Amino acid sequence: MSEHYLTPKEVSSVLRVDVHTVYRWIRQGTLGATRLGRRTLRVTRDDLAAFTEGLRSKATQSGRDRKLRDVESIDSTSRGSPSDSVQSCLADLDDIEAKAAAPAGSKRG
């Protein structure tokens, strides 16, 4: 089974942060990434899930850091954990990719 990779821009959309923040997390080693070629970085779903779990555990350990508390509520309309929200966004990405991969004349019901 092939690994699904996200671009840093896709990760920034999922986490609702600037793409430069994603690159900074990758540089710092906070967010795992794989280099595909000289200038291409990709983040696996597993790396993203581990990252969000780490944010959630840090946020519960330290109530003083407002940014981490804010990350805990990535989707303000969701009552689930950040991981649930990320998983939901990743499922939406799967749907979009499946629709894009479907032949132009076919309809999915």
C-alpha positions in Angstrom: 0.0 0.0 0.0 1.5 3.3 -1.0 1.9 6.1 1.6 -0.3 9.2 1.2 1.7 12.4 1.2 0.5 15.9 1.9 2.2 19.1 0.7 3.1 21.7 3.3 0.4 23.9 1.8 -2.2 21.1 2.3 -1.0 20.7 5.9 -1.3 24.4 6.5 -4.9 24.3 5.2 -5.8 21.4 7.4 -4.3 23.0 10.5 -5.4 26.5 9.5 -1.9 28.0 9.9 0.4 29.9 7.5 2.5 27.6 5.2 5.7 29.3 6.6 4.7 28.0 10.1 4.5 24.4 8.6 8.0 24.8 7.1 9.3 26.2 10.5 7.9 23.1 12.3 9.5 20.8 9.7 12.9 22.7 10.1 12.6 22.4 13.9 11.8 18.7 13.7 8.5 19.3 15.4 6.6 18.0 12.4 8.0 15.0 10.6 8.5 15.3 6.8 10.0 13.3 4.0 12.2 14.9 1.3 11.3 13.7 -2.2 14.1 15.1 -4.3 16.2 18.2 -3.7 13.4 20.8 -3.0 10.3 18.7 -2.4 9.0 18.1 1.1 5.9 15.9 1.9 4.2 15.1 5.2 2.6 11.7 5.8 -0.7 11.3 7.4 1.0 9.4 10.3 3.4 12.3 10.8 0.5 14.8 10.8 -1.6 12.7 13.3 1.5 12.3 15.6 2.0 16.1 15.4 -1.6 16.9 16.4 -1.5 14.4 19.2 1.6 16.0 20.5 0.0 19.4 20.4 -3.0 18.1 22.2 -1.0 16.6 25.0 1.1 19.7 25.4 -2.0 21.9 25.6 -3.5 19.8 28.3 -0.2 19.9 30.3 0.3 23.7 30.1 -2.7 25.9 30.3 -0.5 29.0 30.0 0.3 28.8 26.3 -2.8 30.3 24.6 -1.7 29.2 21.1 -1.6 25.6 22.1 -5.0 25.9 23.6 -6.2 27.4 20.4 -4.8 24.6 18.3 -6.8 22.2 20.5 -9.9 23.7 18.9 -8.8 23.6 15.3 -12.4 23.3 14.2 -14.5 25.5 16.5 -17.7 23.8 15.4 -16.5 20.4 16.2 -16.8 18.9 19.7 -14.1 16.2 19.0 -10.4 16.3 19.6 -7.9 17.9 17.2 -7.1 14.5 15.8 -10.8 13.9 15.0 -10.9 17.2 13.1 -7.7 16.4 11.2 -9.0 13.0 10.4 -12.2 14.6 9.1 -10.2 16.9 6.9 -8.1 14.1 5.6 -11.2 12.1 4.8 -12.5 15.2 2.8 -9.1 15.2 0.9 -9.7 11.6 0.1 -13.1 12.4 -1.3 -11.7 15.3 -3.4 -8.9 13.1 -4.8 -11.3 10.3 -5.6 -13.6 12.7 -7.5 -10.6 14.1 -9.4 -9.3 10.6 -10.3 -12.7 9.5 -11.6 -13.2 9.5 -15.4 -14.8 12.7 -16.6 -17.9 10.9 -18.0 -18.6 8.8 -14.9 -21.0 9.8 -12.2 -20.7 8.6 -8.6 -23.8 8.0 -6.6 
